[in-house]
């Protein structure tokens, strides 16, 4: 079985551990501002509006 632990001295040649720790330790406010949290919400609202319009169109066609 492979030994996936870092060698003595905690040297990480790829730097992935340090990047992960920096991401986890980042304050919540900076992370939300950096990702632009309003994007997915707008897409969800537009998706719901389109779904309601499609259901209304199908019901109108079925009842006419």
MODELLER restraints for C-alpha pairs under 7 A, 6 or more apart:
rsr = mdl.restraints
at = mdl.atoms
rsr.add(forms.Gaussian(group=physical.xy_distance, feature=features.Distance(at['CA:6:A'], at['CA:12:A']), mean=6.59, stdev=0.5))
